[in-house]
Structures are given as C-alpha cells and as structure tokens.
C-alpha cells in the first residue's frame, strides 16, 4: 500500500486529511453519558470508545507512515538531482562534531551535518574554517560559490570556507594545526592555489565564531568556525565545480559590495558567515593586516556566539 501511495502523493494527502477529519468528528462520542471531565472524578471511557481509539491510532500510524514515505521519496528525488561531485563529497566527507566549547564529540557525514532537520532535532554542530587571503596590496580575495553547491549556491563569500575532516592530520588540536592543514587542502581543491604558495605556518588563526544559518527549507549550517588570515601573492586556478567567480577587493570595493547586497542589487547575496565576520571583526583586523600586527588581534580563548 505504501509503495502505491508514494507514487500517488495526492492520494496519500487525501487519506491523511480524511483520517484527521474522521477522528475529530468522532472523538466527542468516545465518552459515556455518565462521564464528567473534572479534577475530582475519573473520566470513564466506553468499551466501544477504547476499540474506536485503537482503530484510530492504527489509521494514524498508516497515514503517518505514508506521509513519511512520500517525504523520503521526495528527498530521494532531490538527492538524485544533486551534482555528482557535490553528492560524492556530501556522503564521503566526515565532518568533526563538536560541542559548544569546541570539544570533539564524534563525526558524521557532511550530508547529515547540513540537514536542518538533524541540526534542529539533534543539535549537530561541526567544526569549520573560513580563510581570508590578502595579496601584497592588502586586497582581499573573494569567491562566488558555484551554482552546484548544495548550501548557499552562487553567494559571494570570503576566500575559502569549508571543514576539517575526521582524519588524523586535520584533528590535531595544537595551535589549530588540523584546521590549518584542512585550509591548505581546500585552497588547492577549490581555487587551485599550490601548497607552496600557502605554507601551513603562514596561516594565523585569529578567533572562533559559533553560528547557525538556514540555506533553504532542507539545508543549512551550524558551525564552530575558525577564522584564518593569510597574506601573500598566490597563483589561482579556480575549480568550476566549487567556484563560479573570484575577485580581489579593497576596503571601499567591499563596502560597495555590502551596499549592493543590502539593496538586493542584481540578486547579489553574501554568505551569512562572511557577513557576520564583516560586521563584527573584518575591518579592524584589516588594519592589523596592513600594519603587520595580526598577532596582536589573536583571541583563541573566546568563542563568539553570533
């Protein structure tokens, strides 16, 4: 029965609706005429009422199972339409689960970590990083996420945003070495920046933020995000599966980009984590980039809940 109803969602919807109407119409007659709903007397339910309740519960289980099956079928169709590269990453990559104090508590697939249903019901929180790469002119490299990205497609954001994975080199806690190893890996994967242009020791981890942001009805982010800064001139060869466009911006150009995004100009959008960093930290940290005093801005003790 469930299979036939999955193929006919309209029928499933009618059954669910009719079951609810049927129960609401009949419930007042479940109680005997002698029953009284009060705090001093027990409520008496007739034998026929008990049998009726049992039947209603059975119908409810059937209709709930049908709705669940229909929902699962829709999700399967949605997942099958996912870009092949993104689908592989969603199911193969294992993110690092942490608590709100950034202690590792386990791991799960990138897919599960970005399902809003699991984020809300299980409070899944994973470790992430955001790279801000400046050239020798102190211009910030931005990227536009590709159209095939599962979360936040085609939004503009900082240089690179991703996750350390549940593997030994990226689990190293000391001086955020695991996160920096992951950043070097993803800068190559997404932007084609060779590792010799971005030595791990050249990354400065300035701080951490914790945020939650829905992308659409199904996907979202709930991340404990390390903010990594690095300065240098690099070779860039963007991977089209990950990146739609890139550009370097100075302060004034970034402020103009923010103004256009706020006005909804041309459908321009910024990622929520990038906007949080811009609004809370970026411009004062940019001063330190230009003065070569980044170490003065480091605060790895605080986790900013934004």
N, C-alpha and C positions, 0 to 999 in steps of 0.2 A: 504493500500500500504506500509506504513512504517513498519508494522509487517513483511510482506513478505520480505522486503529488509533487515531488521535486521537479518533475518535468512539466508540471502544470501549477505554477505558483498561485494563479488566480483561484484555483480550486482550494488550495491549502488555505489561502486567506479567508475564503468563504466559510470553510469548516471551523477555523479558529473563531471567527466572528460569531457564527451561529451557536457554537458551544457556549461562548460567553453570554450571549443573549438568553439562551435556554436556561442556564444556571441562575441568572439574575431574576428571571421571571418565576422560577420555582422555589427559590430559597425561602421566601416568606412562609411557605406551607410545610416546611420541614418540621416545624414545632407543633406540638399538640395544643389543643384549645385551652388546656389547663396550665400551659407553661406561662411563666412570668419572668421577664428579664429584670432582675433586681440584684442587689448586693446581699439580700437576706435569704433568698430562696434559690434552690438549684434549678437550672433550666433543664426541662425534660424534652428529649428528642424521641419522636416516634420510631418504631422499628422500621416502618416503610421509609422514614426520613433517613435512617442510617444506610439502608440499602441504596437509597437515591444518592446520598453523598458519595458512596463508594463508586457508583456508576459515573457520577460527575467527575470525580478525581481520575477515573480511568480515562474518560474522554479528554480531560485536561492534559494528561500525560501524552496521549496520542497527538493532540493538536500541538503541544509544546515540542514534541519530537519532530513533527512535520515542519514547524517554523524553523527549528534548529537545522534540520536537513536542508531546507531551502536556503538558509543563510550560509551554510557550509558550501553548498553548490555555487552560490554567487561568489563566495570568496575564492573557490577553485577556479572559476572563470576569470576573475580578476588577476589571480596569481599567474595563470597560464598566459595572460596578455603581457606580463612583465617582460621587460628587456632581458635577453638571455644572460648578458654579463651581470646585470644587477641581480637577477634571480640567483645566479651561482653565488654571488657574494652574500646575499641575504641568508642563504641556507648553509653555506660552508664556513663563513666567518663566525667565530665565537667571541662575543664581547665579554668584558670583565665586569661582573656585577659587584657593586659596592654599596655600603650603607652611607648615610648622610655624613659620616665622618671619614669617608674615603677608605674604609677598611674592606678588603676583598671578602666577599661572602659567597662567591660562586661564579658561574658563567652560563651563558645562554646564547642562542643564535642571534645574529643581527636581526633576523626576521621577527622573532619574539620580542626582542628589546625595543622594537619600534612600533609594535601594535598598541594602539591607545587602550584597547580593551585590557591587555595584560599590564600596561603601565598603571592604569587606574585600579584594577582589581588586585594585582599582586605587588604594586608599588615598585616595579622593576626600575632600577637606577643603574646606569652603566657609566664607566669611565670613558672620557673623550678628550680630544685636544683641538685647539684652534691655533693655527700658525699665522703670524703676521710677519711677512717678509718685506724688508725695505731695501731699496738699492742704494748706491753711493750718493744719490741725490736726495736721499731720505724720502723717496716716494714709496707708497705702499702698493704692493701687488694685490689686486682683487681678481676674483674669478666669478664667472656666471656658471652656476651648476647646469649640467646637461639636461635636456628635455626628458631623458630616460631615467633620471634619478627617481627613486621611489618616494623619498621625502624632499619636499621643497624644490621641485624642479624649476629651472630657469630663474631662480632668485640669485641676486648678487650677494657676495659674501667675502670674507677675508681670504687670504691666500689659499688655505687648505684647512678643511675641517673633517675629522674622522675619528677612529677609535683605535687604541692599542688593543691587540688581540690576546686571548688567553693562551699565550705561549711564553716560554721561559725568557727570551730576550726582552719581551715587552711587559713582563711582570716585575721587573727589577724596580724596587721602591727607592733605592738610594739616589738622592738628587734628581728624582724623576727620570732616571735613565731609561726605564722601559718606555715611558711616554715619548721621550726624545728619539729613541730608536724607531718607534712607530711613525713619528713625524717624518723622519728621513725616508722611511719606506714609502709612505703615502705621497710625499712630494715627487718622488720618482714615478709612482703609479699614475698619479693624476696629471702632473704638469711636466713630466719628463725631465725634471731637474736632477742632474747626476749627483751622486753622493759626495763626490769630491768638492762640489760647489757649496755643500751644506753640511760640513762636519758636525757630528752629534754634539761635540763640545762647544759649538758656536751658538747653540740654542740657549736662550735664557728663559727659564720658567718664572713668570712674574707673579702668578697667583692662580686661584681656582674659583670658579663660579658653579653654582647649582641652579638649574632652571628646568622648567617643563614647558613644552610648546607643541600644540597640535598642528599637524600639517594639513590634514583633511579629515574626513569622518573616520578613516581607518588607521592612518599612520600618524606618528608624532615623535617627539624627542623628550627624553627625561635623562639629563646628563649631568655628571660632575666633570666639568670641562677645565682642562689645564690650558692656560694662555701662554703660548710660546712666542717669543720675539727673536728675530734673527736679521742681521744686516749684511748685505753683500750683493755683488752683481753676479747673476746666475744665467745659465742657458736654460731657456724654457721651450718645451715642445709638448703642448697640451694633448692629453688623451681625449678624443672626442666622445668616448663612452662616459667620461666623467665631467668634462668641461666644455661648455658651449662657447665661451669667450673669456678673454683676460684683458686687463688694462692696469697701468700704473697711475696712481693719483697722488697729487699733493694735498695739503690740508684744504685749500679753497675748493679744489675739484671734488673732494669728498663731501664737503659741506653742501655743494650744489647738488650732488647725488642724493644726499639726505633730503634736501628740499623737494626734489622731484619725486622721490619715493613717498614723502608725506602727502604730496599733492596728487598722487596716483598718476603722474605724468607718464603716458605711453605704456601703462601697465607695469612700470618699474617697481620691483619688490626687493627688499633686503631680508636676509635670513634673520630670525629672531635672536639668535645668539650673537651675531655680529652687531645688531642694533643695541643689545644690552651692553656689550663691551664699549661701543662707541659712546653711548650715553653716560656710562659710568667711569670709564678709565682711559680711553684711547688717546684723547688729545693731550692729557697731562703726561702720559707715558711717551707720546711722540716727542715732547720736549726733551725727555731723557735720552731718546734715540739720537737726537741731533747734538746733544751735549756729551754723548758717550758716557752717560752716568746711569745706565739701565739698572745696575746692581743696587743702586740706592732705592729703586722702586719695588724691589722684590719683597713679597709678603706671602710666604707659603704656609703660614700658620693659620690664616683666616680662610674659611670657605664662605664666599659671599653668596647668600641665598637671594636670588633676584627673581 
